[in-house]
Amino acid sequence: MAKRRVVVTGLGAVSSLGLDLAKTWSNLLAGVSGAGTISRFDTAKHTCKFACDVWDWNTETFFPRTESKRLDKFTMYYLVAADEAMKASGLDMGREDRTLAGCITGTGIGGIHEIEASKILQVERGADRVSPFFIPKIMANAMAGQAAIRFGLQGTCYVTSSACASASHAIGLALRTIQWGEADIMLTGGSEAATTELGLGGFCALKAVSTRNDDPKRASRPFDRDRDGFVMGEGAAAIVLEEYEHARRRGAPILCELLGYGSTDDAHHITAPNEDADGPSRAIQQALRDAGIAADRVGYVNAHGTSTYLNDKIETAAIKRVFGDHARRLCVSSTKSMVGHLLGASGAIELAATAMAIRTGQVHPTINYETPDPDCDLDYVPNTARDLRIDCAISNSLGFGGHNTCLVVGRI
């Protein structure tokens, strides 16, 4: 059976730049940083004291208390983004075959807010005070299960967890599910809410995060010579994928086409990427081959672009290896320069940004790019958005564990 075509018909987002896609996207184009000093827990003993938090979040705005006490924050973020994406798609699930609609989502950490709060409760008041909602809140698959319940999605439903590649793996597998004829509709994406006292402490111990505490908004600086680590971010993005003919028949708002997916592993080190750049290179090549797209058709790369020394250097090398001379003609930008690193959700919000770039003909910048690095010598769309008609684009995600993913998106 020939692979079926898959299109994007709905997007939603929750980020440090806004509680919906429109505000997030407008702030990305404007080059706004979502970073700020953390005040909701004590950072006195943390080497990093800032993050890209979801600053405007108010649980009561979106969830009644009877519902919110059953949900960790990472699930809440996803459900809000999914509500927006489903509404934008125009889907009426009462008119659809729900057995052909599923949900695959990604998260790297899961319900760490509830884990930390319940551990304190257990220590202070005893194990018999732990909530019966504890396990259903913390389990990584809660976000997919809750979304399936919310929208009546009775097809395949699960969560992928592969660190910073989680959401991209989820999107790729959702793509495959439709291509193989197992579903007509897939809700996908990712969510993360790991900026907690323990979560931040762990990344500080790894020396992976920036310590530019005196200037948080200028701390995330992908590909800049003076980068000193990533900035943690929180949020979610939801994507509605549909089989092309299904979407066309119902007059859906088709934003772009999801063309291909590649996935590899470095098999090198649990946190450090292999400096030979072979893993990400092969992921990009696989995705282009899967899409049936020649490398010179790609005009834009939404980079993983973490603002860490090794990632940015190795990702640049991978792009140059795959694209050769064409790499010099590519626009490459990092969403993380503004929303921070959403860990397991990063691939979702970055695919949303890639889809919007194709849809609007505008590429958001990489902000805080001030001092060129000889090892990072491509066009990173420094500091100012750019008008660009894009026929094909790729979005890269690279994660702890050596995971490498690439998604190919095209104009339709």
N, C-alpha and C positions, 0 to 999 in steps of 0.2 A: 504494500500500500504506500502510495506517495505521501510524503509528509504534508500535513495540512498547514495552511498559513495561519499565523497567530498575530493578532493586533492588540494594541493597548486602547481601551475605551474609557478608563477611569483612573484618576490619580487622587491621592489625598496625602496630606503631610501634617506632622506636628514636630516643631523644631524650636530651637532657641531663637529663631528669627520670626516665628509666628505659629499660630495654632491652626493654620490651614495652608493649602498649597499656594494660593494667590499671594498671601503676605510673605511666605517663605521665598517664593520665586522673585518677587519684586525686590526684596532685600538682598537676595543673591546678586541680582543684576546691578544693584546700587553699591555693591561691595561693602555691605554692613557686616561687622563682626558680631557674633552672638556671645562672645566670651565676657565673663564678669567674675567678680570675687564671690566665692561661696559663703553664704551666711546661715544656711539651714543646719549645718553641723560644725563642730569645732575643728578647725584645720591647723591649730597651733603646732602640732607635731608632724604635719604633712609638709614635704618639700614643695609641693604644688598646692596653691590655695585658690585656684580658680577653675572654671569649666564653662562649657556652653550648655547651661541648664535650660530647661523649658521654663523661662522666667515668668510667663503670664499664666501658668497653669493654676487652675482652681478646680479641684475634683467635683465640687458641688455644682459647677456649671454644667457638667456633662453626665454625672451619675448620682442618682439618689443614694442615700446612705445604705439602704437595704441591698443595693447592688454593689456599691464601692467596697463594702467590707468583705466581699467575696473575690475581689480582684487586686492583684499587685499592680503597681504603676505601669510596668512595661505592657501589661495587657490592656490597661486603660488607654494608654497612648495609641496602641494599635487599633482598638475599636473606634476611637475618634477619627483616626485617619481612614479607616475602612468605611465608616459611615459616609465620609466625604467622597471617597472613591466610588462607592456603589451609587450614591446619588448622582454623581457626575456622569456615570455610565448610562444612566437612564434605565437600568435593569428593573423589571418588575418580577421578582422571583415567584410571585403567585401565578405568573403566566409561563414559567419555565419548567423544564424537566429537572427537578432538583437533584436527581440521581446523576445528572451530567454536569453538575456544578460542584467544585471542590475548593479546598483551601490549603495551600502550602506556604508556610511563613518561616522566617529565620530569626533566631536570637542567639547571642553568644553567651550570655550570663543567666538570663531568666530572672526569677523573682527574688533578687538579693535584698530589696527593701524589706520584704516580709521575713526573710531569713534573719536579718539583723535584728529587727524589732522583736521577733518571737524568741530569739536566743536571750535577749535581755529580759523579756517577760519570764522565761523559764528560770533563769538564774535568780531573779528577784522574788518571784512569787510561786515557783514550782511548776513541774511538768504538767500538772493537772489544769493549769491555767492557759495552756496553749490552745489556740482556736481550732475548731474542727475544719475551718477553712484553710488552715496552714498549708497542707499538701496541695489541694486544688489551686491555691494561689501561686505557689512557688514553682510548680512544674513547668518546664519550658513549653510544653505542648498546650498549656492553658490558653495561650493567645489564639491558636488555630481552632481549638475546641470551642472556645467562647464565640469566635467569629462564625463558626459553622452553625452554632445554636442561634445566634442573632439573626443570620440571614437565611437559615434553612438550607445550608449546603450539605447535601447528602452523598456527594462523591468522595474521592480520596481526600484525606485530611491528616496532616502531620506537620511537624516542625523539624527544620534542619538546624544543626548547631555545629558550626565550624569556624568559631572565632569571628574574625572580621570578614570572612567570606560567607557567613551564614545566609544573609538575605539573597546574595547573588546565586548561591546554590539553590535556594528555595525558588527563585524566579526561573532559573534554568530548568528545574524539575517540573515546575508548573507549565513552562513552555512545552516540554516533552509530553506531558500528560495530554495536552490538547493536540499536539502533532500526531500522537499515536492513536487518537480517536477515543481516548478514555474519558474525555470531558469536552464540553463546548465552552464552558466558563470556568475560569480559575481566579480566585482571589489570592493574591500573593503579596510579598513585601517583607518587612521586618520591623522589629521594635527593640529598644534597649533603654533601660533606666538603671544604670549601674554606677552613677555618680553618688555613691554613699561613702560613709566614713571608711568602711572596709574596702570597698571597691577602689576608691581613689588611693587608699593606702597601699594596696597591692601593686598598682601601676607605678606609684612613687618608689616602692622597693625595687622594682625592675629598672628604674631610671629611664623609663620610656616616655615620660611626660615632660613638657616644658616647665622650667622653673622661673619663667619671666614674670614673677609675681608683681612687679612694679608697673607692668604694662600688659595686662591680659589680652587686650584687643589686638595687640601686635605680636602675640606669642605664636600663633599658628602661622607659619611661613613656609609652606611647601616649596621645595626646590631652591630656596634662598640659601646662600652660603652660611648664614648665621643661624640656621634652624637648630633648635636644641631639644626637640621632642614634640609629641603631639599634645593636643588639648582634648580632654575628654568631653564628649557630647552626649546628650540624651535626645530621644524623640523616636519617631516612627514614620514610615511611608507605606502606603497601601497602593497596590496596582491591580486593576481589573484587566485580565487577559481574556480574549475571546477568539474562537475560530472565526476566520475572516468572513466566510459566507453567512455564518450565524449573525455576526454583527451587522453585516450589510443588509440582510433581510429585515432586521428590525429598525434600520435607520439609525444605528448607534453613532455617537460622535467618535470617529476613529482618529486617534492622535498620532499614531505611528505604527510601524510594524516591528515586531520582535523577530529577528531573522536568524540568530545563531547563538550558540552557547558552547564554551570550552571550559574544561576543569582539569587541573593537574596538581601534582604535589612535588615539593622540592626533595622530600625524604632526606633532609639534611640536619635540621635543628628545630627544637620545639618552639623557639621564639625568634631566632635570627634567620633571615632569608639567606639563601645561597648566593654568594656574590657573582656566580657565573651567569645569573639571570636566565638560566635555561627554563626553569619552571614557568614563570610568567610568560616567557616568549612562546612556549608550546601552548599555553592556554589561549593566547591571542590567535595563534595560527590555527588551532582547533576550531575556535569560534568562527573565524573567517571562512574556513573550509566548510563548516557546518552551514553557514549562511550562503555559501556559493558566491562570496564577494571577493573580488581582487583587492589587494591591499591599497592600491592607489585610488580606490573609490571612497575610502574613508577620509573624512574631512576634519573630524573632531574626536579627541580622546578625553573622556572624563576619567582622570587619573585617580588611582587610589590615593596618591599624594598626601602622605601622613604628616609631613614635616619632621620626620626622623631621618638621620643621616643615611642609614643603609637603604631604607625603602625608596627614597626619592632617587638616589643614585642608581639602584638596581632597576627600578621601573623605567627610568630614562634609557638605560642600556637595553632593556627588553624592547622598548618601542623602536629604538634605532635598529636593533637586530631584525625585527619583523618587517619594518617599513623601508629600510634602506634609505636611499636619497629622499624618498617621499616624506620621511619623518620631519625634514626641515620645513615642509609645507603644511604640517598639521598644526591645528590649534589644540593645546593641551591645557586643561585647567583642573584645579582641585576644589571641590565643594567643601572639603574639610577646612580650608583656610577660613571659612566663615561659620559653619555650623559645628565645627569640631569633629572629632572622631566618634561616630555613633556605634562603633564596635560592630556587633552583629547586625545592626540596622543600616550600616553605612552603604552597603550595596543597593539598598532599596531607595534611600533618599537620593543617591547619586544616579540611579537609573531614572528616577523621576525628573531630575535636573537635565539629564540627557534627552529624555523625551520632550521636555519643554523647550530645550534648545532647538531641536528639530522642528517642533511645532511653531515656535515664534520667530525663528531665524536670528536668535540672539544667544551668544555664549557668555556665561558669567565669568568674571575674572578669577585669577588667583591673587588674593590680596596679600599685602605685606611682603611682596617681592621687591626687594631693594638692592641686594648685592648678588650679582650672578655667581654661580658656582661652576667652575670649569667642567665638573662631572655632570652637570645638569644644564645642558646647552640647547634646549629646544624652545619653542615659542609657547610660554606658559600663560599667555593672555594676562600680562601683569597689570593688576590694580584697576583696570577699566574694562567694562563689558564691551563686546564687539558684535557688530552685525555680521552674520555669516549664514548663507544658505547652505544647509547640510543635507546631503543625500544619504550618507551613512555615517554612523558614529559607533564607537565602542566605549564600554564602561568596564574598568578593571577593578577587581577586589583581591587583596592579598592578605592572608590571615596567619596568626600564630598556628603552628602545626605544619607550616609549609604549604598551606592551601592557596591555590591560585585559580581565579575564575575570570572569565571575560564574557560579556554579553554584547551582541551586535544589534543595533537598532537602525531602522531605515525609514525614510520618508515614504508616504503612501499617497 
